[in-house]
Amino acid sequence: MSSQMKTFTEWICTVFFEMPHESIKYLKQLLEIDDQSPDYHFLSGVSYSNLRQYDKAIPEYEEALEINYKWGSKP
């Protein structure tokens, strides 16, 4: 299994069995591997929103939208 797939699998486990802080840790690792993934930015925004850290969530949502627009796709 690639390191990206392993990290993604660990992230999924944290979504179901851990607090959002743990899932953010894995999403940051995934963004280090692929920072042009709108999905990882969006999921980071969701995790921050769950923690009511909207000041961190909004830039993640905006980055996800920006990447989608750059690719010419609509989310």
PQR file with spaces between the fields and no chain letter, atoms N, CA, C, O and H, PARSE charges and radii, in Angstrom:
ATOM       1  N    MET     1       0.848   -1.163    0.000 -0.4000 1.5000
ATOM       2  CA   MET     1       0.000    0.000    0.000 -0.0000 2.0000
ATOM       3  C    MET     1       0.901    1.236    0.000  0.5500 1.7000
ATOM       4  O    MET     1       1.888    1.299    0.732 -0.5500 1.4000
ATOM       5  N    SER     2       0.549    2.203   -0.822 -0.4000 1.5000
ATOM       6  CA   SER     2       1.351    3.424   -0.889 -0.0000 2.0000
ATOM       7  C    SER     2       1.212    4.207    0.417  0.5500 1.7000
ATOM       8  O    SER     2       0.278    3.988    1.189 -0.5500 1.4000
ATOM       9  H    SER     2      -0.253    2.152   -1.417  0.4000 1.0000
ATOM      10  N    SER     3       2.142    5.110    0.648 -0.4000 1.5000
ATOM      11  CA   SER     3       2.086    5.897    1.882 -0.0000 2.0000
ATOM      12  C    SER     3       0.842    6.779    1.909  0.5500 1.7000
ATOM      13  O    SER     3       0.260    7.008    2.970 -0.5500 1.4000
ATOM      14  H    SER     3       2.900    5.288    0.021  0.4000 1.0000
ATOM      15  N    GLN     4       0.435    7.274    0.737 -0.4000 1.5000
ATOM      16  CA   GLN     4      -0.772    8.093    0.678 -0.0000 2.0000
ATOM      17  C    GLN     4      -2.004    7.258    1.029  0.5500 1.7000
ATOM      18  O    GLN     4      -2.868    7.713    1.779 -0.5500 1.4000
ATOM      19  H    GLN     4       0.908    7.087   -0.124  0.4000 1.0000
ATOM      20  N    MET     5      -2.088    6.055    0.498 -0.4000 1.5000
ATOM      21  CA   MET     5      -3.235    5.196    0.779 -0.0000 2.0000
ATOM      22  C    MET     5      -3.242    4.760    2.241  0.5500 1.7000
ATOM      23  O    MET     5      -4.304    4.662    2.856 -0.5500 1.4000
ATOM      24  H    MET     5      -1.387    5.686   -0.112  0.4000 1.0000
ATOM      25  N    LYS     6      -2.067    4.500    2.793 -0.4000 1.5000
ATOM      26  CA   LYS     6      -1.978    4.116    4.207 -0.0000 2.0000
ATOM      27  C    LYS     6      -2.448    5.268    5.101  0.5500 1.7000
ATOM      28  O    LYS     6      -3.211    5.052    6.042 -0.5500 1.4000
ATOM      29  H    LYS     6      -1.204    4.580    2.294  0.4000 1.0000
ATOM      30  N    THR     7      -2.001    6.471    4.812 -0.4000 1.5000
ATOM      31  CA   THR     7      -2.403    7.641    5.590 -0.0000 2.0000
ATOM      32  C    THR     7      -3.900    7.884    5.446  0.5500 1.7000
ATOM      33  O    THR     7      -4.569    8.235    6.419 -0.5500 1.4000
ATOM      34  H    THR     7      -1.382    6.647    4.047  0.4000 1.0000
ATOM      35  N    PHE     8      -4.429    7.700    4.239 -0.4000 1.5000
ATOM      36  CA   PHE     8      -5.861    7.880    4.018 -0.0000 2.0000
ATOM      37  C    PHE     8      -6.656    6.843    4.824  0.5500 1.7000
ATOM      38  O    PHE     8      -7.691    7.169    5.405 -0.5500 1.4000
ATOM      39  H    PHE     8      -3.886    7.415    3.449  0.4000 1.0000
ATOM      40  N    THR     9      -6.184    5.623    4.855 -0.4000 1.5000
ATOM      41  CA   THR     9      -6.839    4.566    5.629 -0.0000 2.0000
ATOM      42  C    THR     9      -6.826    4.896    7.116  0.5500 1.7000
ATOM      43  O    THR     9      -7.825    4.699    7.807 -0.5500 1.4000
ATOM      44  H    THR     9      -5.343    5.358    4.383  0.4000 1.0000
ATOM      45  N    GLU    10      -5.698    5.397    7.608 -0.4000 1.5000
ATOM      46  CA   GLU    10      -5.616    5.800    9.011 -0.0000 2.0000
ATOM      47  C    GLU    10      -6.554    6.967    9.296  0.5500 1.7000
ATOM      48  O    GLU    10      -7.149    7.040   10.371 -0.5500 1.4000
ATOM      49  H    GLU    10      -4.886    5.557    7.046  0.4000 1.0000
ATOM      50  N    TRP    11      -6.687    7.889    8.323 -0.4000 1.5000
ATOM      51  CA   TRP    11      -7.623    9.003    8.485 -0.0000 2.0000
ATOM      52  C    TRP    11      -9.049    8.491    8.628  0.5500 1.7000
ATOM      53  O    TRP    11      -9.797    8.967    9.481 -0.5500 1.4000
ATOM      54  H    TRP    11      -6.204    7.830    7.449  0.4000 1.0000
ATOM      55  N    ILE    12      -9.430    7.523    7.798 -0.4000 1.5000
ATOM      56  CA   ILE    12     -10.782    6.971    7.877 -0.0000 2.0000
ATOM      57  C    ILE    12     -11.044    6.383    9.263  0.5500 1.7000
ATOM      58  O    ILE    12     -12.128    6.571    9.816 -0.5500 1.4000
ATOM      59  H    ILE    12      -8.822    7.136    7.104  0.4000 1.0000
ATOM      60  N    CYS    13     -10.084    5.690    9.818 -0.4000 1.5000
ATOM      61  CA   CYS    13     -10.239    5.128   11.171 -0.0000 2.0000
ATOM      62  C    CYS    13     -10.460    6.230   12.198  0.5500 1.7000
ATOM      63  O    CYS    13     -11.271    6.073   13.110 -0.5500 1.4000
ATOM      64  H    CYS    13      -9.204    5.538    9.369  0.4000 1.0000
ATOM      65  N    THR    14      -9.751    7.336   12.058 -0.4000 1.5000
ATOM      66  CA   THR    14      -9.912    8.422   13.030 -0.0000 2.0000
ATOM      67  C    THR    14     -11.282    9.069   12.920  0.5500 1.7000
ATOM      68  O    THR    14     -11.826    9.544   13.917 -0.5500 1.4000
ATOM      69  H    THR    14      -9.092    7.463   11.317  0.4000 1.0000
ATOM      70  N    VAL    15     -11.841    9.092   11.728 -0.4000 1.5000
ATOM      71  CA   VAL    15     -13.171    9.682   11.549 -0.0000 2.0000
ATOM      72  C    VAL    15     -14.200    8.925   12.380  0.5500 1.7000
ATOM      73  O    VAL    15     -15.103    9.528   12.961 -0.5500 1.4000
ATOM      74  H    VAL    15     -11.399    8.706   10.918  0.4000 1.0000
ATOM      75  N    PHE    16     -14.061    7.612   12.436 -0.4000 1.5000
ATOM      76  CA   PHE    16     -15.045    6.800   13.140 -0.0000 2.0000
ATOM      77  C    PHE    16     -14.736    6.582   14.618  0.5500 1.7000
ATOM      78  O    PHE    16     -15.649    6.398   15.423 -0.5500 1.4000
ATOM      79  H    PHE    16     -13.327    7.122   11.965  0.4000 1.0000
ATOM      80  N    PHE    17     -13.441    6.603   14.981 -0.4000 1.5000
ATOM      81  CA   PHE    17     -13.080    6.188   16.333 -0.0000 2.0000
ATOM      82  C    PHE    17     -12.323    7.219   17.157  0.5500 1.7000
ATOM      83  O    PHE    17     -12.041    6.971   18.329 -0.5500 1.4000
ATOM      84  H    PHE    17     -12.699    6.752   14.327  0.4000 1.0000
ATOM      85  N    GLU    18     -11.991    8.355   16.585 -0.4000 1.5000
ATOM      86  CA   GLU    18     -11.203    9.360   17.305 -0.0000 2.0000
ATOM      87  C    GLU    18     -11.903   10.724   17.241  0.5500 1.7000
ATOM      88  O    GLU    18     -12.955   10.876   16.622 -0.5500 1.4000
ATOM      89  H    GLU    18     -12.221    8.557   15.633  0.4000 1.0000
ATOM      90  N    MET    19     -11.301   11.676   17.881 -0.4000 1.5000
ATOM      91  CA   MET    19     -11.774   13.056   17.865 -0.0000 2.0000
ATOM      92  C    MET    19     -11.278   13.746   16.586  0.5500 1.7000
ATOM      93  O    MET    19     -10.313   13.292   15.971 -0.5500 1.4000
ATOM      94  H    MET    19     -10.445   11.552   18.384  0.4000 1.0000
ATOM      95  N    PRO    20     -11.935   14.837   16.191 -0.5600 1.5000
ATOM      96  CA   PRO    20     -11.524   15.540   14.970  0.2800 2.0000
ATOM      97  C    PRO    20     -10.064   16.004   14.976  0.5500 1.7000
ATOM      98  O    PRO    20      -9.465   16.154   13.910 -0.5500 1.4000
ATOM      99  N    HIS    21      -9.483   16.234   16.157 -0.4000 1.5000
ATOM     100  CA   HIS    21      -8.070   16.643   16.215 -0.0000 2.0000
ATOM     101  C    HIS    21      -7.178   15.609   15.539  0.5500 1.7000
ATOM     102  O    HIS    21      -6.235   15.958   14.829 -0.5500 1.4000
ATOM     103  H    HIS    21      -9.969   16.113   17.022  0.4000 1.0000
ATOM     104  N    GLU    22      -7.483   14.342   15.766 -0.4000 1.5000
ATOM     105  CA   GLU    22      -6.676   13.273   15.177 -0.0000 2.0000
ATOM     106  C    GLU    22      -6.858   13.223   13.665  0.5500 1.7000
ATOM     107  O    GLU    22      -5.890   13.011   12.935 -0.5500 1.4000
ATOM     108  H    GLU    22      -8.248   14.059   16.343  0.4000 1.0000
ATOM     109  N    SER    23      -8.066   13.413   13.192 -0.4000 1.5000
ATOM     110  CA   SER    23      -8.282   13.364   11.746 -0.0000 2.0000
ATOM     111  C    SER    23      -7.570   14.522   11.055  0.5500 1.7000
ATOM     112  O    SER    23      -7.075   14.367    9.938 -0.5500 1.4000
ATOM     113  H    SER    23      -8.852   13.586   13.785  0.4000 1.0000
ATOM     114  N    ILE    24      -7.513   15.678   11.707 -0.4000 1.5000
ATOM     115  CA   ILE    24      -6.799   16.826   11.136 -0.0000 2.0000
ATOM     116  C    ILE    24      -5.317   16.508   10.980  0.5500 1.7000
ATOM     117  O    ILE    24      -4.688   16.912   10.002 -0.5500 1.4000
ATOM     118  H    ILE    24      -7.914   15.804   12.614  0.4000 1.0000
ATOM     119  N    LYS    25      -4.775   15.796   11.930 -0.4000 1.5000
ATOM     120  CA   LYS    25      -3.355   15.418   11.857 -0.0000 2.0000
ATOM     121  C    LYS    25      -3.080   14.611   10.584  0.5500 1.7000
ATOM     122  O    LYS    25      -2.097   14.859    9.887 -0.5500 1.4000
ATOM     123  H    LYS    25      -5.286   15.468   12.724  0.4000 1.0000
ATOM     124  N    TYR    26      -3.948   13.651   10.289 -0.4000 1.5000
ATOM     125  CA   TYR    26      -3.749   12.831    9.090 -0.0000 2.0000
ATOM     126  C    TYR    26      -4.045   13.610    7.811  0.5500 1.7000
ATOM     127  O    TYR    26      -3.388   13.399    6.792 -0.5500 1.4000
ATOM     128  H    TYR    26      -4.747   13.449   10.855  0.4000 1.0000
ATOM     129  N    LEU    27      -5.022   14.502    7.858 -0.4000 1.5000
ATOM     130  CA   LEU    27      -5.300   15.316    6.685 -0.0000 2.0000
ATOM     131  C    LEU    27      -4.126   16.242    6.359  0.5500 1.7000
ATOM     132  O    LEU    27      -3.842   16.496    5.188 -0.5500 1.4000
ATOM     133  H    LEU    27      -5.556   14.673    8.686  0.4000 1.0000
ATOM     134  N    LYS    28      -3.454   16.740    7.379 -0.4000 1.5000
ATOM     135  CA   LYS    28      -2.258   17.565    7.140 -0.0000 2.0000
ATOM     136  C    LYS    28      -1.174   16.738    6.463  0.5500 1.7000
ATOM     137  O    LYS    28      -0.478   17.226    5.572 -0.5500 1.4000
ATOM     138  H    LYS    28      -3.685   16.534    8.330  0.4000 1.0000
ATOM     139  N    GLN    29      -1.033   15.483    6.888 -0.4000 1.5000
ATOM     140  CA   GLN    29      -0.054   14.598    6.247 -0.0000 2.0000
ATOM     141  C    GLN    29      -0.426   14.344    4.787  0.5500 1.7000
ATOM     142  O    GLN    29       0.439   14.326    3.912 -0.5500 1.4000
ATOM     143  H    GLN    29      -1.598   15.087    7.612  0.4000 1.0000
ATOM     144  N    LEU    30      -1.722   14.149    4.533 -0.4000 1.5000
ATOM     145  CA   LEU    30      -2.165   13.935    3.158 -0.0000 2.0000
ATOM     146  C    LEU    30      -1.932   15.171    2.302  0.5500 1.7000
ATOM     147  O    LEU    30      -1.583   15.056    1.128 -0.5500 1.4000
ATOM     148  H    LEU    30      -2.425   14.164    5.244  0.4000 1.0000
ATOM     149  N    LEU    31      -2.123   16.351    2.883 -0.4000 1.5000
ATOM     150  CA   LEU    31      -1.867   17.583    2.147 -0.0000 2.0000
ATOM     151  C    LEU    31      -0.381   17.784    1.871  0.5500 1.7000
ATOM     152  O    LEU    31      -0.023   18.430    0.886 -0.5500 1.4000
ATOM     153  H    LEU    31      -2.406   16.444    3.838  0.4000 1.0000
ATOM     154  N    GLU    32       0.486   17.244    2.717 -0.4000 1.5000
ATOM     155  CA   GLU    32       1.920   17.306    2.442 -0.0000 2.0000
ATOM     156  C    GLU    32       2.255   16.452    1.224  0.5500 1.7000
ATOM     157  O    GLU    32       3.156   16.789    0.455 -0.5500 1.4000
ATOM     158  H    GLU    32       0.195   16.719    3.517  0.4000 1.0000
ATOM     159  N    ILE    33       1.538   15.354    1.049 -0.4000 1.5000
ATOM     160  CA   ILE    33       1.761   14.474   -0.092 -0.0000 2.0000
ATOM     161  C    ILE    33       1.169   15.082   -1.360  0.5500 1.7000
ATOM     162  O    ILE    33       1.813   15.085   -2.410 -0.5500 1.4000
ATOM     163  H    ILE    33       0.806   15.080    1.674  0.4000 1.0000
ATOM     164  N    ASP    34      -0.063   15.599   -1.263 -0.4000 1.5000
ATOM     165  CA   ASP    34      -0.758   16.162   -2.420 -0.0000 2.0000
ATOM     166  C    ASP    34      -1.524   17.409   -2.003  0.5500 1.7000
ATOM     167  O    ASP    34      -2.666   17.323   -1.552 -0.5500 1.4000
ATOM     168  H    ASP    34      -0.585   15.596   -0.410  0.4000 1.0000
ATOM     169  N    ASP    35      -0.895   18.558   -2.152 -0.4000 1.5000
ATOM     170  CA   ASP    35      -1.539   19.799   -1.716 -0.0000 2.0000
ATOM     171  C    ASP    35      -2.494   20.367   -2.762  0.5500 1.7000
ATOM     172  O    ASP    35      -3.096   21.417   -2.541 -0.5500 1.4000
ATOM     173  H    ASP    35       0.033   18.627   -2.518  0.4000 1.0000
ATOM     174  N    GLN    36      -2.640   19.688   -3.895 -0.4000 1.5000
ATOM     175  CA   GLN    36      -3.569   20.123   -4.934 -0.0000 2.0000
ATOM     176  C    GLN    36      -4.844   19.281   -4.959  0.5500 1.7000
ATOM     177  O    GLN    36      -5.552   19.242   -5.965 -0.5500 1.4000
ATOM     178  H    GLN    36      -2.151   18.834   -4.074  0.4000 1.0000
ATOM     179  N    SER    37      -5.127   18.616   -3.857 -0.4000 1.5000
ATOM     180  CA   SER    37      -6.344   17.824   -3.753 -0.0000 2.0000
ATOM     181  C    SER    37      -7.438   18.664   -3.099  0.5500 1.7000
ATOM     182  O    SER    37      -7.345   18.985   -1.914 -0.5500 1.4000
ATOM     183  H    SER    37      -4.552   18.648   -3.040  0.4000 1.0000
ATOM     184  N    PRO    38      -8.466   19.021   -3.852 -0.5600 1.5000
ATOM     185  CA   PRO    38      -9.540   19.800   -3.236  0.2800 2.0000
ATOM     186  C    PRO    38     -10.269   19.000   -2.159  0.5500 1.7000
ATOM     187  O    PRO    38     -10.799   19.569   -1.205 -0.5500 1.4000
ATOM     188  N    ASP    39     -10.292   17.690   -2.316 -0.4000 1.5000
ATOM     189  CA   ASP    39     -10.976   16.852   -1.330 -0.0000 2.0000
ATOM     190  C    ASP    39     -10.329   16.948    0.043  0.5500 1.7000
ATOM     191  O    ASP    39     -11.029   17.045    1.051 -0.5500 1.4000
ATOM     192  H    ASP    39      -9.861   17.228   -3.091  0.4000 1.0000
ATOM     193  N    TYR    40      -9.016   16.923    0.096 -0.4000 1.5000
ATOM     194  CA   TYR    40      -8.322   16.993    1.386 -0.0000 2.0000
ATOM     195  C    TYR    40      -8.541   18.353    2.043  0.5500 1.7000
ATOM     196  O    TYR    40      -8.701   18.441    3.261 -0.5500 1.4000
ATOM     197  H    TYR    40      -8.447   16.844   -0.722  0.4000 1.0000
ATOM     198  N    HIS    41      -8.546   19.404    1.238 -0.4000 1.5000
ATOM     199  CA   HIS    41      -8.807   20.734    1.794 -0.0000 2.0000
ATOM     200  C    HIS    41     -10.236   20.816    2.319  0.5500 1.7000
ATOM     201  O    HIS    41     -10.476   21.347    3.404 -0.5500 1.4000
ATOM     202  H    HIS    41      -8.416   19.332    0.249  0.4000 1.0000
ATOM     203  N    PHE    42     -11.189   20.286    1.544 -0.4000 1.5000
ATOM     204  CA   PHE    42     -12.581   20.314    1.971 -0.0000 2.0000
ATOM     205  C    PHE    42     -12.769   19.516    3.261  0.5500 1.7000
ATOM     206  O    PHE    42     -13.447   19.972    4.182 -0.5500 1.4000
ATOM     207  H    PHE    42     -10.995   19.854    0.663  0.4000 1.0000
ATOM     208  N    LEU    43     -12.169   18.330    3.326 -0.4000 1.5000
ATOM     209  CA   LEU    43     -12.301   17.502    4.531 -0.0000 2.0000
ATOM     210  C    LEU    43     -11.643   18.164    5.734  0.5500 1.7000
ATOM     211  O    LEU    43     -12.118   18.011    6.860 -0.5500 1.4000
ATOM     212  H    LEU    43     -11.618   17.960    2.578  0.4000 1.0000
ATOM     213  N    SER    44     -10.566   18.891    5.512 -0.4000 1.5000
ATOM     214  CA   SER    44      -9.953   19.652    6.599 -0.0000 2.0000
ATOM     215  C    SER    44     -10.911   20.722    7.090  0.5500 1.7000
ATOM     216  O    SER    44     -11.045   20.941    8.294 -0.5500 1.4000
ATOM     217  H    SER    44     -10.180   19.015    4.598  0.4000 1.0000
ATOM     218  N    GLY    45     -11.573   21.385    6.156 -0.4000 1.5000
ATOM     219  CA   GLY    45     -12.564   22.382    6.529 -0.0000 2.0000
ATOM     220  C    GLY    45     -13.694   21.781    7.348  0.5500 1.7000
ATOM     221  O    GLY    45     -14.145   22.384    8.322 -0.5500 1.4000
ATOM     222  H    GLY    45     -11.464   21.206    5.178  0.4000 1.0000
ATOM     223  N    VAL    46     -14.146   20.617    6.968 -0.4000 1.5000
ATOM     224  CA   VAL    46     -15.203   19.935    7.719 -0.0000 2.0000
ATOM     225  C    VAL    46     -14.732   19.608    9.133  0.5500 1.7000
ATOM     226  O    VAL    46     -15.468   19.807   10.099 -0.5500 1.4000
ATOM     227  H    VAL    46     -13.780   20.127    6.177  0.4000 1.0000
ATOM     228  N    SER    47     -13.512   19.111    9.250 -0.4000 1.5000
ATOM     229  CA   SER    47     -12.982   18.772   10.576 -0.0000 2.0000
ATOM     230  C    SER    47     -12.858   19.998   11.466  0.5500 1.7000
ATOM     231  O    SER    47     -13.218   19.961   12.643 -0.5500 1.4000
ATOM     232  H    SER    47     -12.914   18.950    8.465  0.4000 1.0000
ATOM     233  N    TYR    48     -12.346   21.087   10.898 -0.4000 1.5000
ATOM     234  CA   TYR    48     -12.252   22.320   11.679 -0.0000 2.0000
ATOM     235  C    TYR    48     -13.633   22.848   12.048  0.5500 1.7000
ATOM     236  O    TYR    48     -13.825   23.379   13.142 -0.5500 1.4000
ATOM     237  H    TYR    48     -12.053   21.117    9.942  0.4000 1.0000
ATOM     238  N    SER    49     -14.590   22.705   11.143 -0.4000 1.5000
ATOM     239  CA   SER    49     -15.960   23.137   11.448 -0.0000 2.0000
ATOM     240  C    SER    49     -16.544   22.327   12.598  0.5500 1.7000
ATOM     241  O    SER    49     -17.239   22.871   13.456 -0.5500 1.4000
ATOM     242  H    SER    49     -14.434   22.274   10.254  0.4000 1.0000
ATOM     243  N    ASN    50     -16.264   21.034   12.614 -0.4000 1.5000
ATOM     244  CA   ASN    50     -16.745   20.187   13.704 -0.0000 2.0000
ATOM     245  C    ASN    50     -16.183   20.621   15.055  0.5500 1.7000
ATOM     246  O    ASN    50     -16.809   20.427   16.097 -0.5500 1.4000
ATOM     247  H    ASN    50     -15.699   20.593   11.917  0.4000 1.0000
ATOM     248  N    LEU    51     -14.996   21.208   15.014 -0.4000 1.5000
ATOM     249  CA   LEU    51     -14.377   21.719   16.244 -0.0000 2.0000
ATOM     250  C    LEU    51     -14.774   23.171   16.513  0.5500 1.7000
ATOM     251  O    LEU    51     -14.327   23.767   17.493 -0.5500 1.4000
ATOM     252  H    LEU    51     -14.488   21.366   14.167  0.4000 1.0000
ATOM     253  N    ARG    52     -15.613   23.739   15.645 -0.4000 1.5000
ATOM     254  CA   ARG    52     -16.050   25.129   15.720 -0.0000 2.0000
ATOM     255  C    ARG    52     -14.875   26.111   15.579  0.5500 1.7000
ATOM     256  O    ARG    52     -14.892   27.208   16.137 -0.5500 1.4000
ATOM     257  H    ARG    52     -15.976   23.254   14.849  0.4000 1.0000
ATOM     258  N    GLN    53     -13.872   25.691   14.831 -0.4000 1.5000
ATOM     259  CA   GLN    53     -12.723   26.552   14.537 -0.0000 2.0000
ATOM     260  C    GLN    53     -12.913   27.110   13.118  0.5500 1.7000
ATOM     261  O    GLN    53     -12.199   26.752   12.181 -0.5500 1.4000
ATOM     262  H    GLN    53     -13.858   24.800   14.378  0.4000 1.0000
ATOM     263  N    TYR    54     -13.881   27.980   13.006 -0.4000 1.5000
ATOM     264  CA   TYR    54     -14.270   28.487   11.695 -0.0000 2.0000
ATOM     265  C    TYR    54     -13.188   29.331   11.039  0.5500 1.7000
ATOM     266  O    TYR    54     -13.112   29.404    9.813 -0.5500 1.4000
ATOM     267  H    TYR    54     -14.461   28.271   13.767  0.4000 1.0000
ATOM     268  N    ASP    55     -12.347   29.972   11.854 -0.4000 1.5000
ATOM     269  CA   ASP    55     -11.260   30.774   11.298 -0.0000 2.0000
ATOM     270  C    ASP    55     -10.255   29.898   10.544  0.5500 1.7000
ATOM     271  O    ASP    55      -9.555   30.388    9.658 -0.5500 1.4000
ATOM     272  H    ASP    55     -12.409   29.914   12.851  0.4000 1.0000
ATOM     273  N    LYS    56     -10.179   28.625   10.882 -0.4000 1.5000
ATOM     274  CA   LYS    56      -9.304   27.695   10.166 -0.0000 2.0000
ATOM     275  C    LYS    56     -10.067   26.954    9.073  0.5500 1.7000
ATOM     276  O    LYS    56      -9.480   26.547    8.071 -0.5500 1.4000
ATOM     277  H    LYS    56     -10.747   28.227   11.602  0.4000 1.0000
ATOM     278  N    ALA    57     -11.364   26.780    9.260 -0.4000 1.5000
ATOM     279  CA   ALA    57     -12.178   26.035    8.293 -0.0000 2.0000
ATOM     280  C    ALA    57     -12.376   26.817    6.997  0.5500 1.7000
ATOM     281  O    ALA    57     -12.277   26.252    5.907 -0.5500 1.4000
ATOM     282  H    ALA    57     -11.841   27.111   10.074  0.4000 1.0000
ATOM     283  N    ILE    58     -12.652   28.098    7.113 -0.4000 1.5000
ATOM     284  CA   ILE    58     -12.972   28.902    5.934 -0.0000 2.0000
ATOM     285  C    ILE    58     -11.833   28.916    4.910  0.5500 1.7000
ATOM     286  O    ILE    58     -12.099   28.732    3.723 -0.5500 1.4000
ATOM     287  H    ILE    58     -12.733   28.557    7.998  0.4000 1.0000
ATOM     288  N    PRO    59     -10.567   29.126    5.320 -0.5600 1.5000
ATOM     289  CA   PRO    59      -9.498   29.093    4.311  0.2800 2.0000
ATOM     290  C    PRO    59      -9.371   27.732    3.620  0.5500 1.7000
ATOM     291  O    PRO    59      -9.000   27.664    2.448 -0.5500 1.4000
ATOM     292  N    GLU    60      -9.673   26.666    4.332 -0.4000 1.5000
ATOM     293  CA   GLU    60      -9.612   25.341    3.710 -0.0000 2.0000
ATOM     294  C    GLU    60     -10.703   25.183    2.653  0.5500 1.7000
ATOM     295  O    GLU    60     -10.453   24.656    1.569 -0.5500 1.4000
ATOM     296  H    GLU    60      -9.974   26.721    5.284  0.4000 1.0000
ATOM     297  N    TYR    61     -11.911   25.642    2.973 -0.4000 1.5000
ATOM     298  CA   TYR    61     -12.998   25.610    1.991 -0.0000 2.0000
ATOM     299  C    TYR    61     -12.652   26.465    0.778  0.5500 1.7000
ATOM     300  O    TYR    61     -12.877   26.057   -0.362 -0.5500 1.4000
ATOM     301  H    TYR    61     -12.115   26.070    3.854  0.4000 1.0000
ATOM     302  N    GLU    62     -12.105   27.654    1.028 -0.4000 1.5000
ATOM     303  CA   GLU    62     -11.747   28.548   -0.075 -0.0000 2.0000
ATOM     304  C    GLU    62     -10.670   27.931   -0.959  0.5500 1.7000
ATOM     305  O    GLU    62     -10.715   28.065   -2.182 -0.5500 1.4000
ATOM     306  H    GLU    62     -11.923   27.986    1.954  0.4000 1.0000
ATOM     307  N    GLU    63      -9.709   27.259   -0.346 -0.4000 1.5000
ATOM     308  CA   GLU    63      -8.649   26.607   -1.128 -0.0000 2.0000
ATOM     309  C    GLU    63      -9.225   25.485   -1.987  0.5500 1.7000
ATOM     310  O    GLU    63      -8.823   25.312   -3.137 -0.5500 1.4000
ATOM     311  H    GLU    63      -9.672   27.150    0.647  0.4000 1.0000
ATOM     312  N    ALA    64     -10.161   24.728   -1.433 -0.4000 1.5000
ATOM     313  CA   ALA    64     -10.802   23.652   -2.201 -0.0000 2.0000
ATOM     314  C    ALA    64     -11.532   24.232   -3.410  0.5500 1.7000
ATOM     315  O    ALA    64     -11.434   23.692   -4.512 -0.5500 1.4000
ATOM     316  H    ALA    64     -10.488   24.869   -0.498  0.4000 1.0000
ATOM     317  N    LEU    65     -12.265   25.329   -3.207 -0.4000 1.5000
ATOM     318  CA   LEU    65     -12.964   25.966   -4.323 -0.0000 2.0000
ATOM     319  C    LEU    65     -11.991   26.498   -5.365  0.5500 1.7000
ATOM     320  O    LEU    65     -12.213   26.348   -6.566 -0.5500 1.4000
ATOM     321  H    LEU    65     -12.344   25.767   -2.311  0.4000 1.0000
ATOM     322  N    GLU    66     -10.920   27.117   -4.905 -0.4000 1.5000
ATOM     323  CA   GLU    66      -9.931   27.689   -5.822 -0.0000 2.0000
ATOM     324  C    GLU    66      -9.308   26.606   -6.703  0.5500 1.7000
ATOM     325  O    GLU    66      -9.131   26.808   -7.904 -0.5500 1.4000
ATOM     326  H    GLU    66     -10.739   27.239   -3.929  0.4000 1.0000
ATOM     327  N    ILE    67      -8.980   25.471   -6.115 -0.4000 1.5000
ATOM     328  CA   ILE    67      -8.390   24.371   -6.886 -0.0000 2.0000
ATOM     329  C    ILE    67      -9.402   23.839   -7.897  0.5500 1.7000
ATOM     330  O    ILE    67      -9.055   23.576   -9.049 -0.5500 1.4000
ATOM     331  H    ILE    67      -9.124   25.307   -5.139  0.4000 1.0000
ATOM     332  N    ASN    68     -10.658   23.679   -7.465 -0.4000 1.5000
ATOM     333  CA   ASN    68     -11.690   23.214   -8.400 -0.0000 2.0000
ATOM     334  C    ASN    68     -11.848   24.171   -9.572  0.5500 1.7000
ATOM     335  O    ASN    68     -11.933   23.734  -10.719 -0.5500 1.4000
ATOM     336  H    ASN    68     -10.940   23.893   -6.530  0.4000 1.0000
ATOM     337  N    TYR    69     -11.886   25.471   -9.299 -0.4000 1.5000
ATOM     338  CA   TYR    69     -12.035   26.454  -10.369 -0.0000 2.0000
ATOM     339  C    TYR    69     -10.818   26.445  -11.292  0.5500 1.7000
ATOM     340  O    TYR    69     -10.949   26.607  -12.505 -0.5500 1.4000
ATOM     341  H    TYR    69     -11.816   25.827   -8.367  0.4000 1.0000
ATOM     342  N    LYS    70      -9.647   26.257  -10.716 -0.4000 1.5000
ATOM     343  CA   LYS    70      -8.424   26.202  -11.512 -0.0000 2.0000
ATOM     344  C    LYS    70      -8.458   25.016  -12.481  0.5500 1.7000
ATOM     345  O    LYS    70      -7.950   25.106  -13.598 -0.5500 1.4000
ATOM     346  H    LYS    70      -9.540   26.126   -9.730  0.4000 1.0000
ATOM     347  N    TRP    71      -9.056   23.917  -12.049 -0.4000 1.5000
ATOM     348  CA   TRP    71      -9.179   22.726  -12.891 -0.0000 2.0000
ATOM     349  C    TRP    71     -10.328   22.833  -13.881  0.5500 1.7000
ATOM     350  O    TRP    71     -10.470   21.998  -14.774 -0.5500 1.4000
ATOM     351  H    TRP    71      -9.469   23.844  -11.141  0.4000 1.0000
ATOM     352  N    GLY    72     -11.154   23.876  -13.714 -0.4000 1.5000
ATOM     353  CA   GLY    72     -12.297   24.042  -14.588 -0.0000 2.0000
ATOM     354  C    GLY    72     -13.476   23.163  -14.217  0.5500 1.7000
ATOM     355  O    GLY    72     -14.335   22.886  -15.054 -0.5500 1.4000
ATOM     356  H    GLY    72     -11.039   24.554  -12.988  0.4000 1.0000
ATOM     357  N    SER    73     -13.522   22.724  -12.969 -0.4000 1.5000
ATOM     358  CA   SER    73     -14.640   21.897  -12.517 -0.0000 2.0000
ATOM     359  C    SER    73     -15.461   22.649  -11.492  0.5500 1.7000
ATOM     360  O    SER    73     -14.984   23.585  -10.849 -0.5500 1.4000
ATOM     361  H    SER    73     -12.824   22.950  -12.289  0.4000 1.0000
ATOM     362  N    LYS    74     -16.692   22.226  -11.354 -0.4000 1.5000
ATOM     363  CA   LYS    74     -17.569   22.832  -10.363 -0.0000 2.0000
ATOM     364  C    LYS    74     -17.814   21.823   -9.257  0.5500 1.7000
ATOM     365  O    LYS    74     -18.191   20.683   -9.527 -0.5500 1.4000
ATOM     366  H    LYS    74     -17.080   21.467  -11.876  0.4000 1.0000
ATOM     367  N    PRO    75     -17.601   22.234   -8.008 -0.5600 1.5000
ATOM     368  CA   PRO    75     -17.803   21.293   -6.911  0.2800 2.0000
ATOM     369  C    PRO    75     -19.273   20.976   -6.697  0.5500 1.7000
ATOM     370  O    PRO    75     -19.613   20.196   -5.808 -0.5500 1.4000
